[in-house]
Structure formats: structure tokens, C-alpha cells
Amino acid sequence: MTFLSILSHDAIAVPLAHAHPINELRYILEDSKALLFLSTEKFREKAEDVVKAGGHTPKLKILSKVDKGAELQEHVRFNSETMENGGLMLYTSGTTNRPKGVVLSMSNMIAQAQSLIEAWKYSPSDLLLHVLPLHHIQVNRCCCHGLIRLELTPKPG
């Protein structure tokens, strides 16, 4: 939900791997020029250490654990007029040099989602279990599933 909330605010999400060392996380925060660093209570200490490491310092917000979902099931819709700049920034593995941020725009993710609908014959009743972290490139292909489920699948007539 955090990812979709970021997109709904026409912002760019930069997923991080909590297992990465502090200096790598610090590098990504500085390179991406992130304005807000979201963490859960579980990783509070590491998040605080990353912010303390210096340099460009985004605002740190610790999110509490959500134990229960919404009571009402509402259809979520993104306003296409405010979805021009948002997206996802993934960092390369850095095998040949420092990792580089690669931005995937909303239009890119929507095109990817539409190609998955066509290729995999997705329908609104399909469910996927994602076990890879969001920073993993394969999840980027599959995280479009959330977009597909929200808006892009054909509605039953």
C-alpha cells in the first residue's frame, strides 16, 4: 500500500533493501535526492543510523505496523491528471561501478502492465503471491500487477 500511496501523490518510490549495508543505503538516499525516508518500526534503528551517516538528509518517517486492513472495500482510482511525474526508481546491482538509479515512469509501468494483461491473459480475479523484495527487478514486472488489479483489467460486463 505504501508504494501505491506514493504513486497516488505523483511521487517516485525508491525501494531499498534493509539487508544492504548502511553506506549503500546512504549512497542511494543521496544519489536519488530523496525527500522522505519511510521505514517500519522493525527497521527503525537501521533507518536512524542511515540518516545519521550525514550528507543529504531526507525527513525520516517511521510507519507503524498495520494489523488490520480497511473495513470497506473501495475501488481505488488514480487521477491521470496528477500522475505525470510519479514512478519507481530502481538501483542497478552496481557490478561494474556504483549502482545507478533507473526511473520507470507511470506511463512505462502502465505499458508494462498492459503488456502483461495481454501476454498472460490477466483477469480481475487473478491473484499473485510476490515473495521477492520490491527492489528486485522481477518484482518490478510483477508489481505492475497491483496497477493491473486497480485499473487496467477489463471489468466484468
LONU-544000 format. One record per residue (C-alpha): z, y, x; residue number from 0. Coordinates in steps of 0.25 Angstrom, whole numbers, plus 2048, in hexadecimal, padded with zeros to 3 digits. Layout:
# residues N
<koldren><zz>Z</zz><yy>Y</yy><xx>X</xx><i>NUM</i></koldren>
...
//
This chain:
# residues 157
<koldren><zz>800</zz><yy>800</yy><xx>800</xx><i>0</i></koldren>
<koldren><zz>803</zz><yy>80A</yy><xx>80B</xx><i>1</i></koldren>
<koldren><zz>7F4</zz><yy>808</yy><xx>810</xx><i>2</i></koldren>
<koldren><zz>7EF</zz><yy>80B</yy><xx>802</xx><i>3</i></koldren>
<koldren><zz>7F8</zz><yy>817</yy><xx>801</xx><i>4</i></koldren>
<koldren><zz>7F3</zz><yy>81D</yy><xx>80E</xx><i>5</i></koldren>
<koldren><zz>7E5</zz><yy>81B</yy><xx>809</xx><i>6</i></koldren>
<koldren><zz>7E8</zz><yy>822</yy><xx>7FC</xx><i>7</i></koldren>
<koldren><zz>7ED</zz><yy>82E</yy><xx>803</xx><i>8</i></koldren>
<koldren><zz>7DF</zz><yy>82F</yy><xx>80B</xx><i>9</i></koldren>
<koldren><zz>7E6</zz><yy>82C</yy><xx>818</xx><i>10</i></koldren>
<koldren><zz>7E3</zz><yy>822</yy><xx>823</xx><i>11</i></koldren>
<koldren><zz>7EC</zz><yy>816</yy><xx>825</xx><i>12</i></koldren>
<koldren><zz>7EF</zz><yy>811</yy><xx>833</xx><i>13</i></koldren>
<koldren><zz>7F5</zz><yy>803</yy><xx>833</xx><i>14</i></koldren>
<koldren><zz>7FE</zz><yy>800</yy><xx>83E</xx><i>15</i></koldren>
<koldren><zz>803</zz><yy>7F2</yy><xx>843</xx><i>16</i></koldren>
<koldren><zz>812</zz><yy>7F2</yy><xx>844</xx><i>17</i></koldren>
<koldren><zz>811</zz><yy>7E8</yy><xx>84F</xx><i>18</i></koldren>
<koldren><zz>80A</zz><yy>7F1</yy><xx>858</xx><i>19</i></koldren>
<koldren><zz>812</zz><yy>7F8</yy><xx>864</xx><i>20</i></koldren>
<koldren><zz>817</zz><yy>806</yy><xx>861</xx><i>21</i></koldren>
<koldren><zz>80D</zz><yy>80C</yy><xx>86B</xx><i>22</i></koldren>
<koldren><zz>801</zz><yy>806</yy><xx>864</xx><i>23</i></koldren>
<koldren><zz>807</zz><yy>80B</yy><xx>856</xx><i>24</i></koldren>
<koldren><zz>809</zz><yy>819</yy><xx>85D</xx><i>25</i></koldren>
<koldren><zz>7FB</zz><yy>819</yy><xx>862</xx><i>26</i></koldren>
<koldren><zz>7F5</zz><yy>816</yy><xx>854</xx><i>27</i></koldren>
<koldren><zz>7FE</zz><yy>821</yy><xx>84E</xx><i>28</i></koldren>
<koldren><zz>7FA</zz><yy>82B</yy><xx>858</xx><i>29</i></koldren>
<koldren><zz>7EB</zz><yy>827</yy><xx>858</xx><i>30</i></koldren>
<koldren><zz>7EA</zz><yy>827</yy><xx>849</xx><i>31</i></koldren>
<koldren><zz>7F2</zz><yy>834</yy><xx>848</xx><i>32</i></koldren>
<koldren><zz>7F9</zz><yy>82E</yy><xx>83C</xx><i>33</i></koldren>
<koldren><zz>801</zz><yy>838</yy><xx>834</xx><i>34</i></koldren>
<koldren><zz>80A</zz><yy>82E</yy><xx>82D</xx><i>35</i></koldren>
<koldren><zz>810</zz><yy>821</yy><xx>833</xx><i>36</i></koldren>
<koldren><zz>815</zz><yy>817</yy><xx>828</xx><i>37</i></koldren>
<koldren><zz>81E</zz><yy>80B</yy><xx>82B</xx><i>38</i></koldren>
<koldren><zz>827</zz><yy>802</yy><xx>823</xx><i>39</i></koldren>
<koldren><zz>835</zz><yy>801</yy><xx>825</xx><i>40</i></koldren>
<koldren><zz>833</zz><yy>7F4</yy><xx>82C</xx><i>41</i></koldren>
<koldren><zz>82C</zz><yy>7FB</yy><xx>838</xx><i>42</i></koldren>
<koldren><zz>834</zz><yy>808</yy><xx>837</xx><i>43</i></koldren>
<koldren><zz>839</zz><yy>807</yy><xx>845</xx><i>44</i></koldren>
<koldren><zz>82C</zz><yy>804</yy><xx>84C</xx><i>45</i></koldren>
<koldren><zz>825</zz><yy>80F</yy><xx>844</xx><i>46</i></koldren>
<koldren><zz>830</zz><yy>819</yy><xx>848</xx><i>47</i></koldren>
<koldren><zz>82E</zz><yy>814</yy><xx>857</xx><i>48</i></koldren>
<koldren><zz>81F</zz><yy>817</yy><xx>856</xx><i>49</i></koldren>
<koldren><zz>821</zz><yy>825</yy><xx>850</xx><i>50</i></koldren>
<koldren><zz>82C</zz><yy>828</yy><xx>85B</xx><i>51</i></koldren>
<koldren><zz>822</zz><yy>824</yy><xx>866</xx><i>52</i></koldren>
<koldren><zz>81C</zz><yy>832</yy><xx>866</xx><i>53</i></koldren>
<koldren><zz>80F</zz><yy>839</yy><xx>865</xx><i>54</i></koldren>
<koldren><zz>808</zz><yy>83B</yy><xx>857</xx><i>55</i></koldren>
<koldren><zz>813</zz><yy>838</yy><xx>84D</xx><i>56</i></koldren>
<koldren><zz>810</zz><yy>835</yy><xx>83F</xx><i>57</i></koldren>
<koldren><zz>81A</zz><yy>836</yy><xx>834</xx><i>58</i></koldren>
<koldren><zz>821</zz><yy>829</yy><xx>833</xx><i>59</i></koldren>
<koldren><zz>824</zz><yy>823</yy><xx>825</xx><i>60</i></koldren>
<koldren><zz>82C</zz><yy>817</yy><xx>822</xx><i>61</i></koldren>
<koldren><zz>828</zz><yy>80F</yy><xx>816</xx><i>62</i></koldren>
<koldren><zz>832</zz><yy>807</yy><xx>80E</xx><i>63</i></koldren>
<koldren><zz>82E</zz><yy>7F9</yy><xx>80A</xx><i>64</i></koldren>
<koldren><zz>829</zz><yy>7F7</yy><xx>7FC</xx><i>65</i></koldren>
<koldren><zz>830</zz><yy>7EC</yy><xx>7F6</xx><i>66</i></koldren>
<koldren><zz>829</zz><yy>7ED</yy><xx>7E8</xx><i>67</i></koldren>
<koldren><zz>81B</zz><yy>7F1</yy><xx>7E4</xx><i>68</i></koldren>
<koldren><zz>817</zz><yy>7FB</yy><xx>7D9</xx><i>69</i></koldren>
<koldren><zz>81B</zz><yy>7F7</yy><xx>7CB</xx><i>70</i></koldren>
<koldren><zz>80E</zz><yy>7FB</yy><xx>7C5</xx><i>71</i></koldren>
<koldren><zz>800</zz><yy>7F7</yy><xx>7CA</xx><i>72</i></koldren>
<koldren><zz>7F7</zz><yy>803</yy><xx>7CA</xx><i>73</i></koldren>
<koldren><zz>7E9</zz><yy>804</yy><xx>7CF</xx><i>74</i></koldren>
<koldren><zz>7E9</zz><yy>80C</yy><xx>7DC</xx><i>75</i></koldren>
<koldren><zz>7DD</zz><yy>815</yy><xx>7DE</xx><i>76</i></koldren>
<koldren><zz>7D9</zz><yy>81D</yy><xx>7EA</xx><i>77</i></koldren>
<koldren><zz>7D3</zz><yy>82B</yy><xx>7E7</xx><i>78</i></koldren>
<koldren><zz>7C6</zz><yy>82B</yy><xx>7EE</xx><i>79</i></koldren>
<koldren><zz>7C6</zz><yy>83A</yy><xx>7EF</xx><i>80</i></koldren>
<koldren><zz>7D2</zz><yy>839</yy><xx>7F8</xx><i>81</i></koldren>
<koldren><zz>7CE</zz><yy>82D</yy><xx>800</xx><i>82</i></koldren>
<koldren><zz>7C5</zz><yy>833</yy><xx>80B</xx><i>83</i></koldren>
<koldren><zz>7CD</zz><yy>833</yy><xx>817</xx><i>84</i></koldren>
<koldren><zz>7D6</zz><yy>827</yy><xx>816</xx><i>85</i></koldren>
<koldren><zz>7D5</zz><yy>819</yy><xx>81C</xx><i>86</i></koldren>
<koldren><zz>7DA</zz><yy>810</yy><xx>827</xx><i>87</i></koldren>
<koldren><zz>7DB</zz><yy>811</yy><xx>836</xx><i>88</i></koldren>
<koldren><zz>7DC</zz><yy>804</yy><xx>83D</xx><i>89</i></koldren>
<koldren><zz>7DE</zz><yy>804</yy><xx>84C</xx><i>90</i></koldren>
<koldren><zz>7D5</zz><yy>7FB</yy><xx>855</xx><i>91</i></koldren>
<koldren><zz>7DC</zz><yy>7F0</yy><xx>85D</xx><i>92</i></koldren>
<koldren><zz>7DA</zz><yy>7F8</yy><xx>86A</xx><i>93</i></koldren>
<koldren><zz>7D5</zz><yy>7EC</yy><xx>872</xx><i>94</i></koldren>
<koldren><zz>7CC</zz><yy>7F5</yy><xx>87B</xx><i>95</i></koldren>
<koldren><zz>7D4</zz><yy>802</yy><xx>87A</xx><i>96</i></koldren>
<koldren><zz>7DF</zz><yy>809</yy><xx>872</xx><i>97</i></koldren>
<koldren><zz>7DD</zz><yy>806</yy><xx>863</xx><i>98</i></koldren>
<koldren><zz>7D5</zz><yy>80F</yy><xx>85B</xx><i>99</i></koldren>
<koldren><zz>7D7</zz><yy>813</yy><xx>84C</xx><i>100</i></koldren>
<koldren><zz>7CB</zz><yy>80F</yy><xx>843</xx><i>101</i></koldren>
<koldren><zz>7CB</zz><yy>817</yy><xx>836</xx><i>102</i></koldren>
<koldren><zz>7C6</zz><yy>80F</yy><xx>82A</xx><i>103</i></koldren>
<koldren><zz>7C3</zz><yy>81A</yy><xx>81F</xx><i>104</i></koldren>
<koldren><zz>7C6</zz><yy>817</yy><xx>810</xx><i>105</i></koldren>
<koldren><zz>7B7</zz><yy>816</yy><xx>80E</xx><i>106</i></koldren>
<koldren><zz>7B6</zz><yy>80C</yy><xx>819</xx><i>107</i></koldren>
<koldren><zz>7C1</zz><yy>803</yy><xx>813</xx><i>108</i></koldren>
<koldren><zz>7BB</zz><yy>805</yy><xx>805</xx><i>109</i></koldren>
<koldren><zz>7AD</zz><yy>800</yy><xx>80A</xx><i>110</i></koldren>
<koldren><zz>7B5</zz><yy>7F4</yy><xx>811</xx><i>111</i></koldren>
<koldren><zz>7BC</zz><yy>7F1</yy><xx>804</xx><i>112</i></koldren>
<koldren><zz>7AF</zz><yy>7F1</yy><xx>7FC</xx><i>113</i></koldren>
<koldren><zz>7A8</zz><yy>7E8</yy><xx>806</xx><i>114</i></koldren>
<koldren><zz>7B4</zz><yy>7DE</yy><xx>805</xx><i>115</i></koldren>
<koldren><zz>7B3</zz><yy>7DF</yy><xx>7F6</xx><i>116</i></koldren>
<koldren><zz>7A4</zz><yy>7DB</yy><xx>7F7</xx><i>117</i></koldren>
<koldren><zz>7A5</zz><yy>7D1</yy><xx>802</xx><i>118</i></koldren>
<koldren><zz>7B2</zz><yy>7CA</yy><xx>7FE</xx><i>119</i></koldren>
<koldren><zz>7B0</zz><yy>7CB</yy><xx>7EF</xx><i>120</i></koldren>
<koldren><zz>7BD</zz><yy>7D2</yy><xx>7ED</xx><i>121</i></koldren>
<koldren><zz>7C3</zz><yy>7D4</yy><xx>7DF</xx><i>122</i></koldren>
<koldren><zz>7CF</zz><yy>7DB</yy><xx>7D9</xx><i>123</i></koldren>
<koldren><zz>7D6</zz><yy>7CE</yy><xx>7D8</xx><i>124</i></koldren>
<koldren><zz>7D5</zz><yy>7CB</yy><xx>7E7</xx><i>125</i></koldren>
<koldren><zz>7E1</zz><yy>7CB</yy><xx>7F0</xx><i>126</i></koldren>
<koldren><zz>7E2</zz><yy>7CA</yy><xx>7FF</xx><i>127</i></koldren>
<koldren><zz>7EE</zz><yy>7C8</yy><xx>808</xx><i>128</i></koldren>
<koldren><zz>7EE</zz><yy>7D0</yy><xx>814</xx><i>129</i></koldren>
<koldren><zz>7F7</zz><yy>7CC</yy><xx>820</xx><i>130</i></koldren>
<koldren><zz>7F1</zz><yy>7D4</yy><xx>82B</xx><i>131</i></koldren>
<koldren><zz>7F7</zz><yy>7E2</yy><xx>82E</xx><i>132</i></koldren>
<koldren><zz>7EF</zz><yy>7EE</yy><xx>829</xx><i>133</i></koldren>
<koldren><zz>7EB</zz><yy>7F2</yy><xx>837</xx><i>134</i></koldren>
<koldren><zz>7E3</zz><yy>7E5</yy><xx>839</xx><i>135</i></koldren>
<koldren><zz>7D4</zz><yy>7E7</yy><xx>837</xx><i>136</i></koldren>
<koldren><zz>7D3</zz><yy>7DB</yy><xx>82E</xx><i>137</i></koldren>
<koldren><zz>7DD</zz><yy>7E1</yy><xx>824</xx><i>138</i></koldren>
<koldren><zz>7D5</zz><yy>7EE</yy><xx>824</xx><i>139</i></koldren>
<koldren><zz>7C9</zz><yy>7E6</yy><xx>81E</xx><i>140</i></koldren>
<koldren><zz>7D3</zz><yy>7E0</yy><xx>814</xx><i>141</i></koldren>
<koldren><zz>7DC</zz><yy>7EC</yy><xx>811</xx><i>142</i></koldren>
<koldren><zz>7CF</zz><yy>7F1</yy><xx>80A</xx><i>143</i></koldren>
<koldren><zz>7D4</zz><yy>7E6</yy><xx>800</xx><i>144</i></koldren>
<koldren><zz>7DE</zz><yy>7F0</yy><xx>7FB</xx><i>145</i></koldren>
<koldren><zz>7D3</zz><yy>7FA</yy><xx>7F9</xx><i>146</i></koldren>
<koldren><zz>7CB</zz><yy>7F0</yy><xx>7F2</xx><i>147</i></koldren>
<koldren><zz>7D6</zz><yy>7EC</yy><xx>7E9</xx><i>148</i></koldren>
<koldren><zz>7D9</zz><yy>7FA</yy><xx>7E6</xx><i>149</i></koldren>
<koldren><zz>7CC</zz><yy>800</yy><xx>7E2</xx><i>150</i></koldren>
<koldren><zz>7C0</zz><yy>7F9</yy><xx>7E7</xx><i>151</i></koldren>
<koldren><zz>7C0</zz><yy>7EB</yy><xx>7E0</xx><i>152</i></koldren>
<koldren><zz>7B8</zz><yy>7EB</yy><xx>7D3</xx><i>153</i></koldren>
<koldren><zz>7C1</zz><yy>7EC</yy><xx>7C7</xx><i>154</i></koldren>
<koldren><zz>7C0</zz><yy>7E1</yy><xx>7BD</xx><i>155</i></koldren>
<koldren><zz>7B8</zz><yy>7E6</yy><xx>7B1</xx><i>156</i></koldren>
//
